[in-house]
Amino acid sequence: MLMKKLKLIVLYLLLAAALAATVVSAVAWYWVGQPVTLDSDRIDYLVEPGSRPRTIAQTMNKAGIHVNEDAFVILARLTGQDKQLQAGAYEAVQGDSPRVLLERMASGDMTQTRLTLVEGWSYKRIRKALQDNPEVGQTLEGVSDEELLQRLGITSTSPEGMFYPDTYVFAPGTSDFHILRRAYHAQQEMLETLWNERDPNLPLKTPYDALILASIVEKETGHSADRGRVAGVFVNRLRLGMPLQTDPTVIYGMGDAYQGRIRRKDLTTDTPWNTYTRSGLPPTPIASPGRASLLATLHPETHKFLYFVSRGDGTSEFSTNLASHNRAVAKYILKRGS
């Protein structure tokens, strides 16, 4: 009789344990799939390299994503995703469950944003774009150009023109240095590829020479169809030993003194970039040229033009001699200013 009662007690205990386990499992399963509470509709958060599940849960809670730390750690371990969590920038939106958040971090489904470096931008303008973007991690404040060049492994004396203009996709929080490094390597790869495929007998000794001339072509071309012809003018002048006489280089040499207008005395005031007072190429690029300008520079149109002037609509009028050029200036520049 006693044995029978003991068996019943054991049976009841087993049933109770099974029921409790079922309830716990049901609650756990319910929690895993239920939306977490967020302090706003969308919350960004950053998972640092080497973060463990508990650290990540704490980071999410501090950001306003309310998850149970212990339950999150257990879920990560039971699913094996605790070994797969990837560092990066993520976002939580209304309706996300702990399971969804965990799977997102395990698969590396990071949030991304974009920054466009525009063709023809100066290095100064590129740095400002990085500084003004709230998604970019600021690490270069107070870093000199010389130090930046050293960190990037650039042997030239100026960072001008060294960064490829393109749209860069990155995770929020990515450092300004990381983006510049990507842009630098992209420019070097593009320049190397196009230099190796260049036309023969160009008056350019190095890829850096091509970069300098391409930056001038970039700034002088308002109409894409004119790029090859504009490049051809500069190549013809270099071959003849004629000064390039291009206003964008004068403007670059003026620096902050340029206020939107070039005066006659500016053309005669010597700077290292004044191609009216100095022959040959300036010492550095004056902007970041894009692929089209690099391509035009290394495959210029073959012609006899030595001059060109803007028609005022983005296109240019080309001339083979000074007399024709002066007539074009009178027609398109002087008449416009009268």
C-alpha positions in Angstrom: 0.0 0.0 0.0 2.8 2.4 1.0 4.7 1.5 -2.2 1.5 2.3 -4.3 1.3 5.7 -2.6 4.9 6.5 -3.3 4.5 5.6 -6.9 1.5 7.9 -7.1 3.5 10.7 -5.5 6.4 10.2 -7.9 3.9 10.2 -10.8 2.3 13.4 -9.6 5.7 15.0 -9.2 6.8 13.9 -12.7 3.5 15.2 -14.2 4.0 18.5 -12.3 7.6 18.8 -13.6 6.5 18.0 -17.1 3.7 20.6 -16.8 6.1 23.2 -15.4 8.6 22.5 -18.2 5.8 22.8 -20.7 4.7 26.1 -19.2 8.3 27.4 -19.2 8.8 26.3 -22.8 5.6 28.0 -23.8 6.5 31.2 -22.0 10.0 31.1 -23.5 8.7 30.5 -27.0 6.2 33.3 -26.5 8.9 35.6 -25.4 11.2 34.7 -28.2 8.6 35.7 -30.8 7.0 38.7 -29.1 8.0 42.2 -30.2 10.4 43.9 -27.8 9.5 47.3 -26.3 11.3 50.2 -28.0 11.6 53.8 -26.8 11.1 55.0 -30.3 10.0 53.6 -33.7 13.6 53.0 -34.9 16.7 52.7 -32.8 20.3 52.4 -34.0 22.9 50.7 -31.9 26.5 49.6 -32.4 27.9 46.1 -31.6 31.6 46.5 -30.7 34.1 43.9 -31.9 34.4 41.0 -29.4 31.0 41.7 -27.7 29.4 38.8 -25.9 25.6 38.2 -25.9 25.2 39.8 -22.4 27.2 42.8 -23.4 25.1 43.2 -26.5 21.9 42.9 -24.5 23.1 45.6 -22.2 24.0 47.8 -25.2 20.5 47.3 -26.6 18.9 48.2 -23.2 20.9 51.4 -22.9 19.9 52.4 -26.4 16.2 51.9 -25.5 15.7 48.4 -26.8 14.3 46.5 -23.8 15.3 42.9 -23.7 15.7 40.5 -20.8 19.5 40.0 -20.5 19.4 36.5 -19.1 16.8 35.2 -21.6 18.7 36.8 -24.5 21.9 35.1 -23.4 20.2 31.7 -23.1 18.5 32.1 -26.5 21.8 33.0 -28.1 23.5 29.9 -26.6 20.7 27.4 -27.3 20.5 28.5 -30.9 24.3 28.4 -31.3 24.2 32.0 -32.5 26.4 33.3 -29.6 29.4 32.3 -31.7 28.1 34.0 -34.9 27.3 37.5 -33.7 29.0 40.1 -35.9 30.2 43.5 -34.9 28.7 46.5 -36.7 25.9 49.0 -36.8 22.3 47.7 -36.5 18.8 49.0 -36.1 15.7 47.8 -34.2 12.3 48.7 -35.4 8.8 48.4 -34.0 7.7 44.7 -34.3 11.2 43.2 -33.9 11.3 40.2 -31.6 14.4 38.9 -29.7 14.6 36.1 -32.3 14.6 38.6 -35.2 17.2 40.8 -33.5 19.5 37.9 -32.8 19.2 36.5 -36.3 20.0 39.9 -37.8 23.2 40.2 -35.8 24.2 36.6 -36.5 23.8 37.1 -40.3 25.5 40.5 -40.3 22.4 42.3 -41.6 23.8 45.7 -40.7 22.3 49.1 -41.4 24.0 51.1 -44.1 24.2 54.6 -45.3 25.7 56.4 -48.3 28.2 59.2 -48.8 28.8 60.6 -52.3 32.1 62.3 -53.1 31.4 64.4 -56.2 33.7 64.5 -59.2 35.7 67.7 -59.1 35.5 68.2 -55.4 38.7 69.4 -53.7 40.2 67.6 -50.8 39.0 70.4 -48.5 35.4 69.8 -49.7 35.7 66.1 -49.2 36.9 66.5 -45.6 34.0 68.9 -45.0 31.5 66.3 -46.4 32.9 63.7 -44.0 32.8 66.1 -41.0 29.2 67.2 -41.8 27.9 63.6 -42.1 26.4 62.5 -38.7 26.8 58.8 -39.6 30.6 59.1 -40.0 32.8 58.5 -37.0 35.1 61.5 -36.5 38.7 60.5 -35.9 40.7 63.0 -37.9 40.1 66.2 -36.0 43.4 67.8 -35.4 45.2 65.3 -37.7 47.5 67.1 -40.1 47.6 66.4 -43.9 51.1 65.2 -43.4 50.1 62.7 -40.8 47.1 61.5 -42.8 49.4 60.9 -45.9 51.7 58.9 -43.7 48.9 56.8 -42.3 47.6 56.1 -45.8 51.1 55.3 -47.2 50.9 58.2 -49.7 54.3 59.4 -50.8 53.1 62.6 -52.6 53.2 65.8 -50.6 49.5 66.6 -51.0 46.3 64.7 -50.5 44.6 66.6 -53.3 43.2 64.4 -56.0 44.0 61.2 -54.2 40.5 60.1 -53.4 38.2 58.6 -56.0 34.8 60.4 -56.4 32.1 57.8 -56.0 29.2 56.8 -53.7 30.4 54.9 -50.7 28.1 52.6 -48.8 29.1 52.1 -45.1 27.8 51.1 -41.7 26.9 54.1 -39.5 29.8 54.8 -37.2 32.5 53.9 -39.8 35.4 56.2 -39.3 36.3 59.1 -41.7 39.8 57.5 -42.0 38.3 54.2 -43.2 36.2 55.9 -45.9 39.2 58.0 -47.1 41.3 54.8 -47.2 38.7 53.1 -49.4 38.5 56.2 -51.7 42.3 56.3 -51.9 42.7 52.7 -52.8 39.9 53.0 -55.4 41.6 56.0 -57.0 44.9 54.1 -57.1 43.4 51.0 -58.7 41.5 53.1 -61.3 44.6 55.2 -62.1 46.8 52.1 -62.4 44.4 50.3 -64.7 43.9 53.3 -67.0 47.5 54.3 -67.0 48.5 50.8 -68.2 46.0 51.2 -71.1 47.0 54.8 -72.1 47.7 56.0 -75.5 51.3 55.9 -76.6 53.6 59.0 -76.7 51.6 61.1 -74.3 53.6 64.0 -72.7 52.9 62.6 -69.3 55.8 60.8 -67.5 54.0 59.3 -64.5 50.5 58.3 -63.4 50.6 61.3 -61.0 51.1 63.5 -64.0 47.9 62.0 -65.5 46.1 62.6 -62.2 47.1 66.3 -62.3 46.0 66.8 -65.8 42.8 64.9 -65.3 41.9 67.1 -62.4 42.3 70.1 -64.7 40.1 68.5 -67.4 37.5 67.7 -64.7 37.3 71.4 -63.7 37.4 72.7 -67.2 34.7 70.5 -68.6 31.0 71.5 -68.3 29.9 69.3 -71.1 30.9 65.6 -70.9 31.2 65.2 -74.7 33.9 67.9 -74.7 36.2 66.0 -72.3 38.4 64.3 -74.9 38.7 67.5 -76.9 39.6 69.6 -73.9 42.2 67.0 -72.9 43.6 67.1 -76.4 44.1 70.9 -76.2 46.2 70.5 -73.0 48.1 67.6 -74.5 48.9 69.8 -77.6 50.0 72.6 -75.4 52.3 70.4 -73.3 53.9 69.0 -76.5 54.6 72.5 -77.8 55.8 73.8 -74.4 53.0 76.3 -74.2 51.6 77.3 -70.8 48.3 75.6 -70.1 46.7 78.9 -69.1 43.7 77.4 -67.4 41.7 79.5 -64.9 40.8 76.6 -62.4 44.5 76.3 -61.6 44.7 80.0 -60.8 41.6 79.7 -58.6 43.1 76.8 -56.8 46.4 78.7 -56.2 44.4 81.7 -54.8 42.9 79.5 -52.0 40.5 81.4 -49.7 41.3 84.7 -51.5 39.1 83.6 -54.4 35.7 85.1 -54.0 34.0 84.0 -57.2 35.8 86.2 -59.7 39.3 86.2 -61.3 40.8 89.6 -62.0 43.5 90.5 -64.4 46.1 90.8 -61.6 45.2 87.3 -60.4 46.3 85.9 -63.7 49.7 87.6 -63.3 50.2 86.9 -59.6 52.5 83.9 -59.4 51.7 80.8 -57.4 52.9 77.2 -57.9 49.5 76.5 -59.5 49.3 79.6 -61.8 49.5 78.1 -65.3 49.6 81.6 -66.8 52.9 82.4 -65.1 54.4 78.9 -65.1 54.7 76.3 -67.9 54.0 72.7 -67.6 51.8 70.9 -65.1 51.1 72.4 -61.6 52.8 70.5 -58.7 49.6 68.8 -57.6 46.1 68.0 -58.8 43.5 70.7 -58.1 40.6 68.4 -57.5 39.5 64.7 -57.5 39.0 63.6 -61.1 36.5 60.9 -61.9 36.9 58.0 -64.3 35.6 59.9 -67.3 38.2 62.7 -66.9 41.0 60.2 -66.3 40.0 58.2 -69.4 39.8 61.4 -71.5 43.3 62.5 -70.3 44.9 59.1 -71.2 43.0 58.8 -74.5 42.7 62.5 -75.6 41.1 63.4 -78.9 43.6 63.9 -81.7 43.2 67.4 -83.2 45.1 70.7 -83.8 43.1 72.9 -81.3 45.2 75.0 -78.9 42.4 77.2 -77.4 38.9 76.9 -76.1 36.4 79.2 -74.5 33.1 78.6 -72.7 30.0 79.4 -74.8 28.1 79.9 -71.6 25.9 76.9 -71.9 28.3 74.3 -70.7 29.9 73.6 -74.1 33.1 75.1 -75.4 34.3 76.8 -78.6 37.6 75.4 -79.9 40.2 77.3 -82.0 43.5 76.3 -83.7 45.0 79.8 -83.6 45.0 82.9 -81.4 43.1 85.1 -83.8 40.2 82.7 -84.0 40.3 82.4 -80.2 40.1 86.1 -79.7 37.1 86.3 -81.9 35.4 83.5 -79.9 36.3 85.4 -76.7 34.7 88.6 -78.1 31.6 86.6 -79.1 31.0 84.5 -76.0 32.8 86.4 -73.1 32.9 90.1 -73.9 29.5 90.2 -75.5 28.1 88.4 -72.5 29.7 90.9 -70.1 28.5 93.9 -72.0 
